[in-house]
Amino acid sequence: MVATRLGVLLCLVGATACASAGAGSGGGSSAPVARWSGSFRPTTMASTAVLAPATPNKGSGAIVVTPVSTSPARAKVELSVNMGSTEGGQHAWAIFTGPCNSAGPMVAGQNEFPPLEISSSGDGRFQGEMSFGLEPAGSYHANVYWSSRAHDLNDVMMCANLSPERSGRR
């Protein structure tokens, strides 16, 4: 009799714990993130004594980040940009926590993001797996820079806020 009551009590505690774990925080979807995507938008250069007032930069593109594994954390990144007419060369890019124009940390070390090779027509592409993961409840953005090194927010040519796309599984 005591064993039966103990068994029923353990089942109730287990069912309650599972129901609590399944409840999403803040009303968000509990489905896993299938991928993150965003469209690059040109930033506006700040006004300085040397430059004219805020000048829009040119450039467009897209980024898709697809989780590959969680242990170890790996993601497939597909990035394509067009910078308009250019002389080619290399441009830095990176993914950060937080929305565009925020100074959040990179999701991986700066040297983990290979430079974008830009053709004479202004096109650049990167496709490959990288060692980082994105938290489903997190906020992220990607920057492409004017130079071959990711220095600071003043060097950002274009930015893309990454939006999660949930899979249909629950």
C-alpha positions as CSV (number, residue, x, y, z in Angstrom):
1,M,0.0,0.0,0.0
2,V,2.8,2.5,0.9
3,A,4.7,1.4,-2.2
4,T,1.7,2.1,-4.4
5,R,1.1,5.6,-2.9
6,L,4.8,6.4,-3.3
7,G,4.7,5.3,-6.9
8,V,1.6,7.4,-7.6
9,L,3.2,10.4,-5.9
10,L,6.4,10.0,-7.9
11,C,4.3,9.8,-11.2
12,L,2.5,13.0,-10.2
13,V,5.7,14.9,-9.4
14,G,7.3,13.7,-12.7
15,A,4.2,14.7,-14.7
16,T,4.2,18.2,-13.1
17,A,7.9,18.6,-13.8
18,C,7.5,17.7,-17.4
19,A,4.6,20.1,-17.8
20,S,6.5,22.9,-16.2
21,A,9.6,22.3,-18.4
22,G,7.4,22.3,-21.6
23,A,5.9,25.7,-20.7
24,G,7.6,28.4,-22.7
25,S,8.9,31.4,-21.0
26,G,7.4,34.7,-22.1
27,G,4.9,33.0,-24.5
28,G,7.5,32.1,-27.1
29,S,7.4,29.0,-29.2
30,S,9.0,25.9,-27.7
31,A,9.8,24.5,-31.2
32,P,13.5,24.4,-31.9
33,V,15.1,27.0,-34.1
34,A,15.6,25.5,-37.6
35,R,17.7,28.4,-38.8
36,W,18.4,32.1,-38.4
37,S,18.2,34.5,-41.3
38,G,18.6,38.2,-42.1
39,S,19.0,40.8,-44.8
40,F,21.9,43.2,-44.8
41,R,21.0,46.9,-44.8
42,P,23.5,49.7,-45.3
43,T,24.4,51.7,-42.2
44,T,24.7,55.4,-42.1
45,M,28.2,56.9,-41.6
46,A,28.3,59.3,-38.7
47,S,28.9,63.0,-39.5
48,T,32.4,64.3,-38.8
49,A,34.3,67.5,-39.5
50,V,36.0,65.8,-42.5
51,L,32.9,64.1,-44.0
52,A,29.6,65.6,-45.1
53,P,26.6,65.0,-42.8
54,A,25.5,61.3,-42.5
55,T,26.0,59.6,-45.8
56,P,24.2,56.3,-46.6
57,N,26.5,53.4,-47.5
58,K,25.8,51.1,-50.4
59,G,25.5,47.4,-50.1
60,S,23.0,44.6,-49.7
61,G,23.0,40.9,-49.0
62,A,21.6,38.0,-46.9
63,I,22.8,35.6,-44.3
64,V,21.4,32.3,-43.1
65,V,22.8,30.4,-40.0
66,T,21.7,26.8,-39.6
67,P,22.5,24.8,-36.4
68,V,24.4,21.6,-37.3
69,S,25.1,20.2,-33.8
70,T,24.9,21.3,-30.2
71,S,27.7,19.2,-28.8
72,P,30.1,20.6,-29.9
73,A,28.2,23.7,-31.0
74,R,28.5,24.0,-34.8
75,A,26.5,26.1,-37.4
76,K,26.5,26.3,-41.2
77,V,26.7,29.9,-42.4
78,E,25.7,31.0,-45.9
79,L,26.5,34.7,-46.5
80,S,26.3,36.7,-49.7
81,V,26.7,40.4,-50.3
82,N,26.9,42.9,-53.1
83,M,28.8,46.1,-52.4
84,G,28.1,47.7,-55.7
85,S,31.1,48.7,-57.8
86,T,34.3,48.1,-56.0
87,E,37.9,47.3,-56.6
88,G,37.6,43.9,-55.0
89,G,39.6,42.9,-51.9
90,Q,38.8,41.5,-48.5
91,H,36.2,42.7,-46.0
92,A,35.7,41.5,-42.4
93,W,32.4,40.2,-41.1
94,A,31.2,38.7,-37.8
95,I,28.1,37.7,-35.9
96,F,27.3,39.4,-32.5
97,T,24.8,39.1,-29.7
98,G,22.1,41.8,-29.6
99,P,20.5,43.8,-32.4
100,C,22.2,45.9,-35.1
101,N,24.1,48.9,-33.7
102,S,24.7,47.3,-30.4
103,A,28.1,46.5,-29.0
104,G,27.5,42.9,-27.9
105,P,30.3,40.3,-28.0
106,M,31.0,38.1,-31.0
107,V,29.6,34.6,-30.9
108,A,33.1,33.3,-31.8
109,G,36.6,34.7,-31.8
110,Q,37.4,37.3,-34.4
111,N,39.8,35.0,-36.2
112,E,37.1,32.4,-36.6
113,F,35.3,34.6,-39.3
114,P,37.3,34.3,-42.5
115,P,37.4,37.5,-44.6
116,L,35.0,37.9,-47.5
117,E,36.7,37.9,-50.8
118,I,35.0,40.6,-52.9
119,S,35.1,40.3,-56.7
120,S,35.6,43.3,-59.0
121,S,31.8,43.3,-59.6
122,G,31.3,43.8,-55.8
123,D,30.0,40.3,-55.0
124,G,31.2,38.3,-52.0
125,R,30.2,34.9,-50.6
126,F,31.0,32.7,-47.7
127,Q,29.6,29.2,-47.1
128,G,30.9,26.9,-44.5
129,E,30.6,25.3,-41.0
130,M,31.8,27.3,-38.0
131,S,32.3,26.5,-34.3
132,F,29.6,28.4,-32.5
133,G,26.0,28.1,-31.5
134,L,23.1,30.5,-31.1
135,E,20.7,30.3,-28.1
136,P,17.1,30.0,-29.2
137,A,16.0,32.9,-27.0
138,G,18.9,35.1,-27.9
139,S,19.1,38.1,-30.2
140,Y,21.9,38.3,-32.8
141,H,23.1,40.4,-35.7
142,A,25.8,40.2,-38.4
143,N,28.1,43.0,-39.5
144,V,30.1,43.5,-42.7
145,Y,33.0,46.0,-42.4
146,W,34.7,48.5,-44.7
147,S,38.1,46.9,-44.0
148,S,39.6,43.5,-43.6
149,R,39.4,43.7,-39.8
150,A,36.4,44.0,-37.5
151,H,37.3,47.2,-35.6
152,D,34.3,49.0,-34.2
153,L,30.8,50.3,-35.0
154,N,32.2,53.2,-37.1
155,D,33.7,50.6,-39.5
156,V,30.4,48.8,-40.2
157,M,29.3,48.9,-43.8
158,M,26.1,47.0,-43.4
159,C,24.2,45.0,-40.7
160,A,21.6,42.3,-40.6
161,N,19.4,41.4,-37.6
162,L,19.0,37.6,-37.4
163,S,15.5,36.3,-37.0
164,P,14.9,32.7,-35.8
165,E,12.7,30.5,-38.0
166,R,11.2,27.7,-35.9
167,S,10.8,24.1,-37.1
168,G,7.4,22.5,-37.0
169,R,8.5,20.0,-34.3
170,R,7.4,20.5,-30.6
